Amino acid sequence: MHVRKKMNRKSKKVNGYVNFPVNDPAFKNTGEGGMFVRLVVWYDQDWMMCCGGGNHVIYDECLVGTREDVDAQTIERDFEKELKLIDKQEERNFPHINEEPQEPFTHLERFISIDYLAALTIGSTGWSGFDEKIGRYWTCTYEDLTEDGKALYDAVQKLYDGCKLELLTWLDT
């Protein structure tokens, strides 16, 4: 079994292709452990010429948002609306997350994502940013990617022409 070192948790250290706003005073570092961003490509049967080829991720930390719901960052704080928005994103990407395990459905299967064509972790930090003014965690958008990150995103978009890409932002608690 591989044991991951957690030496950079709760630090401002950054790896990868995401410009995490670790020094932006609009975001309070909550000290929860860090954040990471995954780029996923939704499975499209029109793209695949044969069966298989799907990839999954495990719900291994807390999903705090996607680039699709980032417009919600501009709305006034509404805690109930935020919870519903996150629940919607969780259920869309992890459709069995709220189901009770039943035979032959095992406990682990609840935490397996939908089929993706690709799933890449593209950035990681020990920083955990929360905007108290709008009441939500920082969520990565295309504009938050480094130049190399944008080039990677664009290349993946070109490779999977016509498929939906999504940036998922996670909180390490």
Secondary structure in CASP SS format (residue, H / E / C, confidence):
PFRMAT SS
TARGET T0000
AUTHOR 0000-0000-0000
METHOD secondary structure of the structure
MODEL  1
M C 1.00
H C 1.00
V C 1.00
R C 1.00
K C 1.00
K C 1.00
M C 1.00
N C 1.00
R C 1.00
K C 1.00
S C 1.00
K C 1.00
K C 1.00
V E 1.00
N E 1.00
G E 1.00
Y C 1.00
V E 1.00
N C 1.00
F C 1.00
P C 1.00
V C 1.00
N C 1.00
D C 1.00
P C 1.00
A C 1.00
F C 1.00
K E 1.00
N E 1.00
T C 1.00
G C 1.00
E C 1.00
G C 1.00
G E 1.00
M E 1.00
F E 1.00
V E 1.00
R E 1.00
L E 1.00
V E 1.00
V E 1.00
W E 1.00
Y C 1.00
D C 1.00
Q C 1.00
D C 1.00
W C 1.00
M C 1.00
M C 1.00
C C 1.00
C C 1.00
G C 1.00
G C 1.00
G C 1.00
N E 1.00
H C 1.00
V C 1.00
I E 1.00
Y C 1.00
D C 1.00
E C 1.00
C E 1.00
L E 1.00
V E 1.00
G E 1.00
T E 1.00
R H 1.00
E H 1.00
D H 1.00
V H 1.00
D H 1.00
A H 1.00
Q H 1.00
T H 1.00
I C 1.00
E C 1.00
R C 1.00
D C 1.00
F H 1.00
E H 1.00
K H 1.00
E H 1.00
L H 1.00
K H 1.00
L H 1.00
I H 1.00
D H 1.00
K H 1.00
Q H 1.00
E H 1.00
E H 1.00
R H 1.00
N H 1.00
F C 1.00
P C 1.00
H C 1.00
I C 1.00
N C 1.00
E C 1.00
E C 1.00
P C 1.00
Q C 1.00
E C 1.00
P C 1.00
F C 1.00
T C 1.00
H C 1.00
L H 1.00
E H 1.00
R H 1.00
F H 1.00
I E 1.00
S C 1.00
I C 1.00
D C 1.00
Y E 1.00
L E 1.00
A E 1.00
A E 1.00
L E 1.00
T E 1.00
I E 1.00
G E 1.00
S E 1.00
T E 1.00
G C 1.00
W C 1.00
S C 1.00
G E 1.00
F E 1.00
D E 1.00
E C 1.00
K C 1.00
I C 1.00
G C 1.00
R E 1.00
Y E 1.00
W C 1.00
T C 1.00
C C 1.00
T C 1.00
Y H 1.00
E H 1.00
D H 1.00
L E 1.00
T C 1.00
E H 1.00
D H 1.00
G H 1.00
K H 1.00
A H 1.00
L H 1.00
Y H 1.00
D H 1.00
A H 1.00
V H 1.00
Q H 1.00
K H 1.00
L H 1.00
Y C 1.00
D C 1.00
G C 1.00
C C 1.00
K C 1.00
L E 1.00
E E 1.00
L E 1.00
L E 1.00
T E 1.00
W E 1.00
L E 1.00
D E 1.00
T C 1.00
END
